[in-house]
Amino acid sequence: MILQLSSGLGPVECRAAVGGICRSLMKEFPDMEMITCTNGEVPGSFSSVLLSSDMDISMLRGTMEWICKSSYRPGHKRKNWFIDASIIPEAQEIDDKLNESDIRIEKFHSGGPGGQNVNKVETGIRVIHIPTGITVSSTRERSQYMNKQDALRKLSAVLKQMNTDEKDRQKSDAWSKHAQIVRGNPVRIYEGENFKLTFCKKTEIFLV
């Protein structure tokens, strides 16, 4: 499954929230990996990020809240920051419109559990979509071929989602609606600079 975290039109703190929650989720879900992102203006922040996992992460869909006083604007009274988490349908087959002339494939060293294959075999694959500049990567599989197919599936899913968003924007002023984040009823709440998970709606339990 592909999860998109977005700060929408929120301020710098929301982009910092995307970065912090992204890192927390990658620790929580061992197989989760970042496939592409749009960097924010401060280190470690993102305006949006796409994450991939083989696990069922549909329970992460919704609004996530970060409770923390702003370190970027110390005098600011607000301490509740919200981001959007959406599930993007992953393509089952490579889009026929994904022409080989539009992509560049790079190989890189990929280490397995316990450091296996580190600096020995180039199994990681990075695919760059030249027209858009979108970059996705895959290190999940043990062979270059399988990682290439995985990366191409992810790229196809991202491009299809972009096409869908573009059509929506043409039909109506969907971009502004897409960027609106529901502030309230979060599926998860994180607190502090360390992004400690304190509430998970799946269990309706506040975590200590």
Backbone as CSV, one residue per row, in Angstrom:
resi,resn,N_x,N_y,N_z,CA_x,CA_y,CA_z,C_x,C_y,C_z
1,MET,0.837,-1.185,0.000,0.000,0.000,0.000,0.879,1.244,0.000
2,ILE,0.372,2.298,-0.618,1.097,3.561,-0.664,0.359,4.601,0.178
3,LEU,1.085,5.194,1.118,0.530,6.203,2.021,1.128,7.555,1.689
4,GLN,0.264,8.558,1.527,0.724,9.925,1.294,0.468,10.774,2.533
5,LEU,1.512,11.406,3.026,1.392,12.376,4.116,1.546,13.762,3.510
6,SER,0.635,14.683,3.844,0.659,16.012,3.236,0.396,17.092,4.279
7,SER,1.140,18.193,4.148,0.922,19.341,5.030,-0.118,20.288,4.464
8,GLY,-0.603,20.001,3.232,-1.582,20.874,2.612,-1.056,22.290,2.482
9,LEU,-1.872,23.263,2.867,-1.457,24.665,2.830,-1.000,25.150,4.200
10,GLY,-0.703,24.200,5.087,-0.309,24.546,6.446,1.052,25.216,6.511
11,PRO,1.378,25.821,7.660,2.654,26.536,7.837,3.825,25.581,8.019
12,VAL,4.993,26.136,8.322,6.222,25.362,8.437,6.092,24.253,9.480
13,GLU,5.319,24.512,10.543,5.165,23.493,11.583,4.471,22.241,11.044
14,CYS,3.548,22.415,10.114,2.862,21.270,9.519,3.818,20.456,8.662
15,ARG,4.729,21.141,7.987,5.716,20.414,7.191,6.706,19.682,8.092
16,ALA,7.019,20.286,9.238,7.862,19.596,10.221,7.121,18.376,10.775
17,ALA,5.810,18.508,10.936,4.997,17.389,11.423,5.023,16.232,10.436
18,VAL,4.948,16.542,9.140,5.021,15.484,8.120,6.339,14.728,8.253
19,GLY,7.435,15.472,8.415,8.745,14.837,8.534,8.861,13.971,9.771
20,GLY,8.428,14.504,10.909,8.527,13.756,12.163,7.638,12.531,12.193
21,ILE,6.404,12.663,11.728,5.483,11.532,11.710,5.950,10.489,10.708
22,CYS,6.508,10.940,9.598,7.077,10.015,8.607,8.147,9.145,9.250
23,ARG,9.057,9.746,9.970,10.137,8.991,10.607,9.600,8.047,11.676
24,SER,8.586,8.482,12.402,7.987,7.630,13.436,7.315,6.406,12.820
25,LEU,6.611,6.612,11.707,5.937,5.501,11.045,6.938,4.499,10.490
26,MET,8.055,4.980,9.973,9.064,4.084,9.418,9.719,3.242,10.508
27,LYS,9.755,3.755,11.734,10.249,2.964,12.860,9.201,1.940,13.309
28,GLU,7.934,2.362,13.254,6.841,1.496,13.712,6.583,0.342,12.757
29,PHE,6.669,0.616,11.442,6.424,-0.410,10.431,7.759,-0.754,9.764
30,PRO,8.363,-1.896,10.135,9.725,-2.237,9.692,9.920,-2.264,8.183
31,ASP,8.889,-2.637,7.425,9.073,-2.753,5.974,8.738,-1.467,5.227
32,MET,8.313,-0.439,5.945,7.909,0.804,5.290,9.123,1.536,4.751
33,GLU,9.012,2.024,3.514,10.089,2.785,2.916,9.552,4.013,2.207
34,MET,10.382,5.051,2.152,10.018,6.275,1.463,10.307,6.095,-0.024
35,ILE,9.317,6.427,-0.865,9.536,6.276,-2.297,9.702,7.619,-3.005
36,THR,9.158,8.674,-2.455,9.408,10.008,-3.004,8.928,11.049,-1.996
37,CYS,9.433,12.265,-2.107,9.053,13.314,-1.163,9.277,14.684,-1.781
38,THR,8.626,15.683,-1.186,8.852,17.082,-1.539,9.347,17.769,-0.277
39,ASN,10.590,18.217,-0.290,11.208,18.776,0.904,10.591,20.109,1.305
40,GLY,10.559,20.347,2.624,10.125,21.627,3.155,11.306,22.580,3.252
41,GLU,11.080,23.736,3.853,12.117,24.756,3.897,13.092,24.584,5.051
42,VAL,12.799,23.696,6.003,13.711,23.444,7.110,14.151,21.981,7.054
43,PRO,15.353,21.666,7.530,15.859,20.290,7.465,14.910,19.286,8.127
44,GLY,14.702,18.168,7.458,13.865,17.115,8.014,12.384,17.312,7.831
45,SER,11.980,18.385,7.135,10.550,18.636,6.931,10.166,18.335,5.490
46,PHE,8.886,17.982,5.298,8.373,17.681,3.968,6.994,18.305,3.797
47,SER,6.732,18.845,2.619,5.371,19.287,2.347,4.502,18.085,1.996
48,SER,5.134,17.054,1.416,4.430,15.797,1.162,5.456,14.685,1.028
49,VAL,5.017,13.468,1.318,5.890,12.301,1.225,5.039,11.089,0.897
50,LEU,5.592,10.176,0.103,4.915,8.923,-0.218,5.685,7.781,0.421
51,LEU,4.963,6.923,1.152,5.551,5.776,1.829,4.899,4.503,1.315
52,SER,5.673,3.432,1.253,5.167,2.161,0.747,5.349,1.074,1.799
53,SER,4.356,0.200,1.926,4.436,-0.930,2.856,3.614,-2.090,2.321
54,ASP,4.089,-3.299,2.554,3.325,-4.484,2.165,2.228,-4.799,3.182
55,MET,2.269,-4.145,4.328,1.283,-4.384,5.380,-0.004,-3.596,5.099
56,ASP,-1.071,-3.983,5.770,-2.328,-3.242,5.675,-2.216,-2.010,6.571
57,ILE,-2.055,-0.859,5.966,-1.905,0.386,6.726,-3.096,1.313,6.491
58,SER,-4.219,0.729,6.095,-5.406,1.531,5.803,-5.909,2.280,7.041
59,MET,-5.564,1.764,8.245,-6.024,2.427,9.471,-5.317,3.764,9.701
60,LEU,-4.294,4.069,8.894,-3.582,5.341,9.032,-4.258,6.464,8.260
61,ARG,-5.264,6.125,7.450,-5.956,7.132,6.638,-6.729,8.098,7.527
62,GLY,-6.567,9.386,7.260,-7.301,10.399,8.026,-6.402,11.569,8.397
63,THR,-6.796,12.307,9.424,-6.012,13.442,9.913,-5.135,12.996,11.066
64,MET,-3.882,13.447,11.071,-2.979,13.192,12.189,-2.607,14.514,12.834
65,GLU,-2.472,14.498,14.143,-2.204,15.720,14.899,-0.854,15.631,15.604
66,TRP,-0.129,16.730,15.573,1.124,16.857,16.321,0.953,17.982,17.326
67,ILE,1.139,17.676,18.595,1.008,18.673,19.660,2.397,19.061,20.137
68,CYS,2.783,20.295,19.859,4.123,20.755,20.239,4.212,22.264,20.031
69,LYS,4.845,22.961,20.972,5.072,24.382,20.792,6.070,24.587,19.666
70,SER,5.848,25.605,18.864,6.685,25.849,17.703,8.085,26.309,18.101
71,SER,9.083,25.629,17.553,10.472,26.056,17.747,10.891,27.016,16.645
72,TYR,10.021,27.159,15.635,10.312,28.059,14.516,9.756,29.455,14.786
73,ARG,8.679,29.516,15.569,8.070,30.792,15.957,7.794,30.726,17.450
74,PRO,8.826,30.943,18.287,8.723,30.759,19.746,7.564,31.505,20.402
75,GLY,7.193,32.653,19.854,6.121,33.432,20.465,4.733,33.022,20.031
76,HIS,4.647,32.061,19.125,3.355,31.642,18.574,2.609,30.814,19.618
77,LYS,1.327,31.150,19.858,0.557,30.477,20.895,0.044,29.104,20.470
78,ARG,-0.136,28.899,19.179,-0.696,27.633,18.712,0.293,26.485,18.912
79,LYS,-0.217,25.336,19.314,0.641,24.161,19.488,0.026,22.888,18.900
80,ASN,-1.082,23.020,18.195,-1.733,21.877,17.559,-1.589,22.001,16.046
81,TRP,-0.941,21.012,15.439,-0.654,21.048,14.007,-1.213,19.784,13.361
82,PHE,-1.836,19.944,12.207,-2.536,18.831,11.568,-1.981,18.549,10.172
83,ILE,-1.927,17.253,9.837,-1.537,16.844,8.497,-2.541,15.811,7.994
84,ASP,-2.526,15.593,6.687,-3.439,14.624,6.077,-2.692,13.351,5.698
85,ALA,-3.325,12.209,5.934,-2.778,10.911,5.537,-3.783,10.236,4.607
86,SER,-3.360,9.955,3.383,-4.256,9.361,2.389,-3.627,8.095,1.812
87,ILE,-4.472,7.128,1.475,-4.019,5.914,0.822,-4.176,6.089,-0.691
88,ILE,-3.090,5.880,-1.428,-3.125,5.964,-2.886,-3.150,4.549,-3.452
89,PRO,-4.139,4.215,-4.276,-4.199,2.868,-4.862,-2.925,2.577,-5.652
90,GLU,-2.332,1.414,-5.385,-1.101,1.039,-6.078,-1.435,0.306,-7.364
91,ALA,-0.764,0.671,-8.429,-1.019,0.042,-9.724,-0.583,-1.410,-9.709
92,GLN,-1.399,-2.270,-10.297,-1.065,-3.687,-10.375,-0.177,-3.990,-11.578
93,GLU,-0.290,-3.184,-12.601,0.509,-3.373,-13.805,1.151,-2.049,-14.205
94,ILE,2.255,-2.149,-14.915,2.949,-0.946,-15.371,2.122,-0.258,-16.451
95,ASP,1.935,1.029,-16.293,1.156,1.806,-17.248,1.810,1.750,-18.631
96,ASP,1.003,1.481,-19.658,1.516,1.423,-21.025,2.112,2.763,-21.461
97,LYS,1.672,3.859,-20.831,2.153,5.183,-21.216,3.521,5.497,-20.607
98,LEU,4.042,4.582,-19.791,5.340,4.789,-19.155,6.429,4.356,-20.134
99,ASN,6.815,5.258,-21.028,7.788,4.953,-22.068,9.202,4.885,-21.507
100,GLU,9.977,3.942,-22.007,11.344,3.767,-21.538,12.195,5.007,-21.790
101,SER,11.868,5.759,-22.846,12.633,6.971,-23.158,12.411,8.071,-22.124
102,ASP,11.354,7.919,-21.314,11.021,8.936,-20.307,11.616,8.627,-18.938
103,ILE,12.285,7.482,-18.815,12.793,7.107,-17.498,14.294,6.846,-17.552
104,ARG,14.938,7.081,-16.414,16.354,6.754,-16.249,16.472,5.849,-15.030
105,ILE,17.190,4.763,-15.177,17.315,3.773,-14.111,18.732,3.791,-13.561
106,GLU,18.841,3.894,-12.233,20.140,3.886,-11.566,20.190,2.739,-10.567
107,LYS,21.357,2.156,-10.411,21.558,1.064,-9.457,22.372,1.586,-8.276
108,PHE,22.103,1.025,-7.092,22.899,1.411,-5.941,22.990,0.239,-4.976
109,HIS,23.960,0.299,-4.096,24.173,-0.788,-3.139,23.020,-0.841,-2.150
110,SER,22.542,-2.037,-1.914,21.426,-2.233,-0.993,21.791,-3.309,0.005
111,GLY,21.712,-3.000,1.285,22.054,-3.963,2.326,20.829,-4.686,2.845
112,GLY,20.961,-5.970,3.063,19.872,-6.753,3.623,19.955,-6.796,5.131
113,PRO,19.141,-7.629,5.800,19.163,-7.738,7.254,20.547,-8.116,7.753
114,GLY,20.996,-7.447,8.808,22.282,-7.776,9.383,23.459,-7.351,8.530
115,GLY,23.210,-6.470,7.571,24.300,-5.978,6.756,24.615,-6.840,5.554
116,GLN,23.762,-7.775,5.234,23.999,-8.629,4.090,24.058,-7.802,2.807
117,ASN,25.006,-8.148,1.952,25.160,-7.547,0.627,25.647,-6.100,0.646
118,VAL,25.905,-5.539,1.825,26.354,-4.148,1.871,27.662,-4.008,1.104
119,ASN,27.695,-3.076,0.161,28.861,-2.798,-0.656,29.341,-4.016,-1.442
120,LYS,28.473,-4.986,-1.639,28.857,-6.174,-2.391,28.068,-6.287,-3.693
121,VAL,26.771,-6.140,-3.598,25.923,-6.311,-4.772,25.004,-5.108,-4.920
122,GLU,24.929,-4.579,-6.132,24.037,-3.463,-6.392,22.653,-4.011,-6.715
123,THR,21.796,-4.089,-5.690,20.445,-4.610,-5.900,19.399,-3.522,-5.841
124,GLY,19.729,-2.394,-5.201,18.777,-1.292,-5.126,18.596,-0.633,-6.485
125,ILE,17.353,-0.230,-6.767,17.042,0.405,-8.046,16.354,1.750,-7.798
126,ARG,16.821,2.769,-8.500,16.212,4.094,-8.442,15.739,4.437,-9.860
127,VAL,14.464,4.830,-9.969,13.894,5.177,-11.272,13.534,6.657,-11.283
128,ILE,14.056,7.379,-12.252,13.772,8.810,-12.392,12.879,9.015,-13.606
129,HIS,11.731,9.672,-13.377,10.835,10.006,-14.481,11.264,11.367,-15.004
130,ILE,11.915,11.390,-16.147,12.557,12.595,-16.667,11.582,13.762,-16.879
131,PRO,10.404,13.563,-17.474,9.502,14.704,-17.716,9.057,15.431,-16.452
132,THR,8.861,14.681,-15.351,8.351,15.297,-14.120,9.418,15.466,-13.047
133,GLY,10.533,14.733,-13.175,11.563,14.791,-12.155,11.272,13.911,-10.952
134,ILE,10.180,13.176,-10.969,9.817,12.294,-9.862,10.810,11.139,-9.770
135,THR,11.264,10.868,-8.551,12.194,9.772,-8.318,11.595,8.789,-7.318
136,VAL,11.624,7.510,-7.652,11.190,6.467,-6.727,12.286,5.416,-6.660
137,SER,12.333,4.699,-5.551,13.365,3.680,-5.399,12.783,2.441,-4.758
138,SER,13.495,1.334,-4.884,13.073,0.082,-4.269,14.299,-0.720,-3.856
139,THR,14.252,-1.214,-2.628,15.314,-2.081,-2.108,14.728,-3.336,-1.487
140,ARG,13.421,-3.513,-1.647,12.717,-4.576,-0.924,13.087,-5.969,-1.419
141,GLU,13.266,-6.120,-2.732,13.523,-7.438,-3.298,15.020,-7.741,-3.329
142,ARG,15.360,-9.000,-3.610,16.760,-9.428,-3.587,17.438,-9.324,-4.945
143,SER,16.683,-9.091,-5.988,17.275,-9.003,-7.311,17.006,-7.637,-7.926
144,GLN,17.908,-7.224,-8.830,17.721,-5.954,-9.525,16.428,-5.964,-10.331
145,TYR,16.152,-7.080,-10.963,14.957,-7.164,-11.812,13.692,-6.930,-11.008
146,MET,13.580,-7.617,-9.859,12.372,-7.478,-9.044,12.261,-6.078,-8.466
147,ASN,13.391,-5.490,-8.064,13.359,-4.118,-7.548,12.996,-3.124,-8.645
148,LYS,13.445,-3.397,-9.868,13.080,-2.539,-10.995,11.584,-2.587,-11.225
149,GLN,11.002,-3.788,-11.225,9.567,-3.920,-11.432,8.789,-3.241,-10.311
150,ASP,9.286,-3.391,-9.073,8.622,-2.764,-7.931,8.654,-1.250,-8.054
151,ALA,9.824,-0.710,-8.430,9.960,0.745,-8.577,9.084,1.271,-9.701
152,LEU,8.983,0.529,-10.796,8.155,0.960,-11.921,6.676,0.934,-11.558
153,ARG,6.263,-0.054,-10.771,4.859,-0.098,-10.316,4.542,1.124,-9.459
154,LYS,5.481,1.469,-8.572,5.279,2.631,-7.714,5.215,3.920,-8.536
155,LEU,6.135,4.053,-9.493,6.132,5.240,-10.341,4.836,5.336,-11.126
156,SER,4.356,4.204,-11.639,3.099,4.190,-12.386,1.949,4.656,-11.510
157,ALA,1.935,4.199,-10.243,0.864,4.590,-9.319,0.902,6.084,-9.043
158,VAL,2.116,6.626,-8.866,2.264,8.061,-8.589,1.790,8.888,-9.781
159,LEU,2.188,8.481,-11.000,1.798,9.223,-12.198,0.296,9.155,-12.427
160,LYS,-0.305,7.995,-12.174,-1.753,7.868,-12.331,-2.480,8.770,-11.337
161,GLN,-1.941,8.845,-10.116,-2.564,9.716,-9.119,-2.436,11.173,-9.544
162,MET,-1.294,11.543,-10.126,-1.113,12.908,-10.614,-2.105,13.228,-11.732
163,ASN,-2.322,12.263,-12.609,-3.284,12.458,-13.691,-4.693,12.635,-13.142
164,THR,-5.028,11.835,-12.126,-6.351,11.938,-11.512,-6.541,13.299,-10.852
165,ASP,-5.506,13.748,-10.131,-5.572,15.056,-9.471,-5.728,16.177,-10.491
166,GLU,-5.016,16.048,-11.608,-5.090,17.082,-12.636,-6.491,17.156,-13.238
167,LYS,-7.095,15.995,-13.497,-8.451,15.976,-14.034,-9.436,16.592,-13.050
168,ASP,-9.238,16.294,-11.771,-10.123,16.856,-10.744,-10.008,18.369,-10.699
169,ARG,-8.781,18.856,-10.835,-8.572,20.307,-10.789,-9.208,20.991,-11.999
170,GLN,-9.213,20.295,-13.127,-9.808,20.870,-14.324,-11.336,20.895,-14.236
171,LYS,-11.915,19.900,-13.596,-13.371,19.829,-13.474,-13.903,20.825,-12.455
172,SER,-13.166,21.046,-11.423,-13.605,21.970,-10.372,-12.378,22.524,-9.664
173,ASP,-12.607,23.363,-8.725,-11.485,23.928,-7.981,-11.096,22.940,-6.893
174,ALA,-10.673,21.739,-7.356,-10.416,20.643,-6.424,-9.104,20.802,-5.675
175,TRP,-8.204,21.593,-6.224,-6.908,21.716,-5.560,-7.048,22.312,-4.167
176,SER,-7.874,23.360,-4.070,-8.045,23.981,-2.756,-8.710,23.020,-1.785
177,LYS,-9.645,22.216,-2.288,-10.301,21.238,-1.426,-9.331,20.150,-1.009
178,HIS,-8.470,19.742,-1.967,-7.494,18.706,-1.671,-6.540,19.174,-0.577
179,ALA,-6.245,20.477,-0.602,-5.279,21.004,0.346,-5.887,21.280,1.716
180,GLN,-7.226,21.271,1.801,-7.877,21.516,3.081,-7.760,20.274,3.959
181,ILE,-7.293,20.469,5.162,-7.129,19.366,6.099,-8.148,19.516,7.215
182,VAL,-8.826,18.421,7.530,-9.821,18.426,8.599,-9.098,18.539,9.938
183,ARG,-9.352,19.605,10.660,-8.701,19.820,11.950,-9.630,19.343,13.058
184,GLY,-9.387,18.145,13.496,-10.224,17.536,14.510,-10.421,16.061,14.214
185,ASN,-10.801,15.313,15.220,-11.054,13.886,15.110,-9.876,13.144,14.463
186,PRO,-8.651,13.364,14.973,-7.480,12.722,14.374,-7.461,11.212,14.603
187,VAL,-6.870,10.489,13.661,-6.714,9.043,13.826,-5.507,8.740,14.709
188,ARG,-4.587,9.696,14.775,-3.408,9.547,15.622,-2.986,10.914,16.159
189,ILE,-2.424,10.886,17.367,-1.881,12.095,17.970,-0.442,11.826,18.398
190,TYR,0.460,12.701,17.967,1.858,12.640,18.379,2.161,13.882,19.205
191,GLU,3.077,13.737,20.171,3.394,14.883,21.026,4.897,15.066,21.176
192,GLY,5.304,16.329,21.273,6.683,16.682,21.565,7.632,16.585,20.388
193,GLU,8.862,17.046,20.621,9.884,17.048,19.581,10.259,15.641,19.142
194,ASN,10.044,14.651,20.008,10.378,13.265,19.677,9.228,12.524,18.997
195,PHE,8.115,13.218,18.791,6.957,12.653,18.104,6.507,11.330,18.755
196,LYS,6.237,11.407,20.046,5.757,10.237,20.773,4.275,10.023,20.461
197,LEU,3.932,8.807,20.054,2.540,8.477,19.750,1.766,8.359,21.053
198,THR,0.764,9.216,21.250,-0.004,9.220,22.499,-1.455,8.808,22.319
199,PHE,-1.941,8.748,21.083,-3.311,8.320,20.846,-3.403,7.634,19.496
200,CYS,-4.113,6.504,19.477,-4.321,5.757,18.244,-5.796,5.410,18.152
201,LYS,-6.480,5.942,17.159,-7.929,5.766,17.055,-8.325,4.319,16.832
202,LYS,-7.421,3.497,16.234,-7.734,2.109,15.981,-8.130,1.390,17.245
203,THR,-7.450,1.743,18.348,-7.730,1.105,19.632,-8.489,2.029,20.587
204,GLU,-8.623,3.325,20.185,-9.261,4.329,21.037,-8.591,4.402,22.406
205,ILE,-7.272,4.212,22.428,-6.531,4.201,23.686,-5.488,5.305,23.658
206,PHE,-5.416,6.055,24.764,-4.361,7.013,24.935,-3.146,6.269,25.463
207,LEU,-1.998,6.454,24.807,-0.784,5.729,25.173,0.037,6.571,26.137
208,VAL,0.612,5.917,27.119,1.401,6.604,28.131,2.867,6.628,27.690
